[in-house]
Amino acid sequence: MEKLDKGKIMYLRNLKGLKFPDVAVIKFFFKMGLHTRQNQKVLELACSNGNNLALFANYDYECVGVDFDSMSIKNANYNFKEVIKAKSFSFFCENIFDFVSHNKNLNNDILLMPNVVNYFKREDFLKLLKLCKENRLYKKDAVFFLRTRSIKDYRYGLGKKIAHNSFLITEDETTGEKGCINTLYQEYELVEYLKEYLGLYDFKVLNYESTNVMGEDERLVTNSDIVIYGKIQ
């Protein structure tokens, strides 16, 4: 039996911040056969502490992450260097709109946007897609992943309506998102946007629904998300 190299074992308890990748990212990773690829580069916008990118790092991807939260980026650098011991990674503490505006020709093989675009106004989401394509942040026929909120989510209608299916949470503290924008979508809208702005093709559309206990009053909250992954031109 082959001996385990204790120097290469990753202990979850040593990770700072989130411990696991998004379950939808895990399924996408293996369904798309990304575990069989070599010499690949992945970019995640709004990467938090790198919990999703950690999966890619374990398969020797070059990982690039961007997030505006300085503590998340600090934790990401620690996790990848000290715990995961990743081969190649770069994390940037920056607004993602600024990042995609002044970076060009990054030519990533994979582009990830999980759980972030719901916090933008619709026009800003479309602006982000446009900038990614214009500045060639990904290669032709790159793999793309998006997860965002459905109109069936608990947050629909919370707070002040500021646009079509878009709300500013002004009072509700249940989900810890007071002051945040929540723009919610239907599947067909997202597909049309991604086709128009990124040339999405050969794609899958999935629905993720779950319940969670949240808030001081331990309210049962329904989460409803849309996941789309495929290839982009």
C-alpha positions in Angstrom: 0.0 0.0 0.0 1.3 3.4 -1.0 2.2 5.6 2.0 0.5 9.0 2.4 2.7 12.0 2.4 1.6 13.8 5.6 3.1 17.0 4.2 0.5 17.0 1.4 -2.6 16.1 3.4 -5.1 19.0 3.6 -6.8 19.3 6.9 -10.2 21.1 6.6 -9.9 22.4 10.2 -6.8 24.4 9.1 -8.7 26.3 6.4 -9.6 29.9 7.2 -13.1 30.9 6.2 -15.4 28.7 4.1 -14.4 25.0 4.1 -16.0 23.5 1.0 -16.7 24.4 -2.6 -20.3 25.1 -3.7 -22.0 21.8 -4.3 -23.1 23.0 -7.7 -19.4 23.8 -8.6 -18.4 20.3 -7.5 -21.0 18.6 -9.7 -20.1 20.9 -12.6 -16.4 20.2 -12.2 -16.8 16.5 -12.7 -19.7 16.5 -15.1 -17.6 18.6 -17.5 -14.6 16.4 -17.1 -12.5 19.2 -15.7 -10.6 16.7 -13.5 -9.1 15.2 -16.6 -7.6 18.4 -18.0 -4.0 19.6 -17.8 -2.3 23.0 -18.0 -5.5 24.9 -17.4 -6.2 28.3 -16.0 -9.4 29.3 -14.1 -10.7 32.7 -13.1 -13.4 33.2 -10.4 -15.0 36.5 -10.0 -16.1 37.1 -6.3 -13.9 34.2 -5.1 -14.3 34.8 -1.3 -11.6 32.8 0.4 -11.0 30.5 -2.6 -13.2 27.7 -1.4 -14.4 27.0 -5.0 -11.0 27.4 -6.5 -9.5 25.0 -4.0 -11.1 22.1 -5.9 -9.3 23.3 -9.1 -6.1 23.7 -7.2 -6.2 20.1 -6.1 -6.0 19.2 -9.8 -3.1 21.6 -10.4 -5.0 24.3 -12.2 -3.5 27.8 -12.3 -6.1 29.7 -10.1 -6.9 33.4 -10.2 -9.5 34.9 -7.9 -10.9 38.4 -7.4 -12.9 39.7 -4.4 -13.4 43.1 -2.9 -13.2 41.8 0.7 -9.6 42.1 2.1 -10.1 39.5 4.8 -11.4 36.9 2.2 -8.3 37.5 0.0 -6.0 37.3 3.0 -7.6 34.0 3.9 -7.4 32.8 0.3 -3.6 33.4 0.2 -3.1 31.7 3.5 -5.2 28.6 2.5 -3.6 28.2 -0.9 0.0 28.6 0.4 -0.1 27.0 3.8 -2.9 24.4 3.7 -3.6 23.4 0.1 -0.1 24.1 -1.0 -1.3 25.0 -4.5 1.2 25.1 -7.4 0.0 28.3 -9.0 -2.4 31.0 -7.7 -3.0 34.7 -7.7 -5.7 36.5 -5.6 -6.6 40.2 -6.1 -8.4 42.4 -3.6 -10.3 44.5 -6.0 -13.8 45.4 -7.3 -14.5 42.9 -10.0 -15.7 45.6 -12.4 -12.4 47.4 -12.0 -10.6 44.1 -12.5 -12.3 43.2 -15.7 -12.0 46.7 -17.0 -8.2 47.0 -16.8 -7.2 43.4 -17.4 -7.1 42.2 -21.0 -6.1 39.0 -22.8 -6.1 36.8 -19.7 -7.3 33.9 -21.9 -8.6 31.8 -19.1 -9.8 28.3 -19.9 -12.6 28.5 -17.3 -14.7 31.4 -16.1 -16.7 31.2 -12.8 -19.4 33.5 -11.6 -21.1 31.7 -8.7 -23.4 33.5 -6.3 -22.6 37.1 -7.1 -24.5 38.6 -10.0 -27.7 38.7 -8.0 -26.2 41.5 -6.0 -26.0 43.7 -9.1 -28.5 45.7 -11.0 -29.5 44.0 -14.2 -27.7 46.5 -16.4 -24.5 46.1 -14.3 -24.6 42.3 -14.8 -24.9 42.8 -18.6 -22.0 45.3 -18.4 -19.9 42.7 -16.7 -20.6 40.1 -19.4 -19.8 42.6 -22.1 -16.5 43.6 -20.5 -15.4 40.0 -20.0 -15.9 39.4 -23.7 -14.4 42.7 -25.0 -11.3 42.4 -22.9 -10.9 38.7 -23.7 -10.8 37.4 -20.2 -11.3 33.9 -21.5 -10.3 31.8 -24.5 -12.6 30.9 -27.3 -14.7 27.9 -26.4 -13.8 28.4 -22.7 -16.0 26.7 -20.1 -18.4 28.9 -18.1 -20.3 28.6 -14.9 -23.0 30.8 -13.4 -25.1 30.4 -10.3 -27.6 33.1 -9.3 -31.0 33.5 -7.7 -34.4 32.6 -9.1 -37.6 34.6 -8.7 -38.8 31.6 -6.5 -36.3 32.5 -3.8 -37.3 33.7 -0.4 -35.8 37.1 -1.0 -38.1 38.0 -3.9 -40.1 41.0 -3.0 -38.2 41.9 0.2 -37.4 45.5 0.6 -37.9 48.4 -1.9 -38.4 47.5 -5.5 -35.9 49.4 -7.6 -36.3 47.7 -11.0 -37.9 44.6 -12.7 -37.5 41.7 -10.3 -34.9 43.7 -8.4 -35.1 44.8 -4.7 -33.1 46.7 -2.2 -33.3 44.9 1.2 -34.0 47.8 3.6 -35.1 46.1 6.8 -35.1 42.3 6.8 -32.1 40.9 8.7 -33.0 37.3 8.3 -30.3 36.5 5.7 -27.8 39.1 6.8 -28.2 41.0 3.5 -29.6 44.3 4.7 -28.5 47.1 2.4 -27.9 44.7 -0.5 -29.5 44.6 -3.9 -31.1 41.4 -4.9 -31.9 40.9 -8.6 -33.7 37.7 -9.3 -34.0 35.9 -12.7 -35.9 33.4 -14.7 -34.1 30.7 -16.6 -34.9 32.0 -20.1 -33.6 35.5 -19.3 -30.2 34.2 -18.2 -29.9 32.0 -21.2 -30.7 34.8 -23.6 -28.3 37.2 -21.9 -25.5 34.6 -21.9 -26.1 33.7 -25.6 -26.1 37.4 -26.6 -23.2 38.6 -24.6 -20.9 35.5 -24.3 -22.0 33.3 -27.2 -23.1 30.5 -24.8 -23.6 27.1 -26.4 -23.7 23.5 -25.5 -25.1 24.4 -22.1 -27.1 22.9 -19.2 -29.7 24.7 -17.1 -30.3 23.4 -13.6 -32.4 24.4 -10.6 -31.1 24.2 -7.0 -33.7 24.5 -4.2 -33.1 24.1 -0.5 -34.3 25.2 2.9 -32.1 26.7 5.6 -32.6 27.9 9.2 -31.5 31.6 9.3 -31.8 34.7 11.5 -32.1 35.1 15.2 -35.6 33.8 15.2 -34.4 30.7 13.3 -36.8 31.2 10.4 -37.0 28.5 7.7 -35.9 30.2 4.5 -36.3 28.8 1.0 -33.3 29.3 -1.3 -33.9 28.9 -5.0 -31.0 29.2 -7.5 -30.4 28.8 -11.2 -27.2 27.2 -12.4 -26.1 27.4 -16.0 -22.9 26.0 -17.4 -21.5 25.3 -20.9 -19.1 26.8 -23.3 -18.6 30.4 -24.5 -17.2 31.9 -27.6 
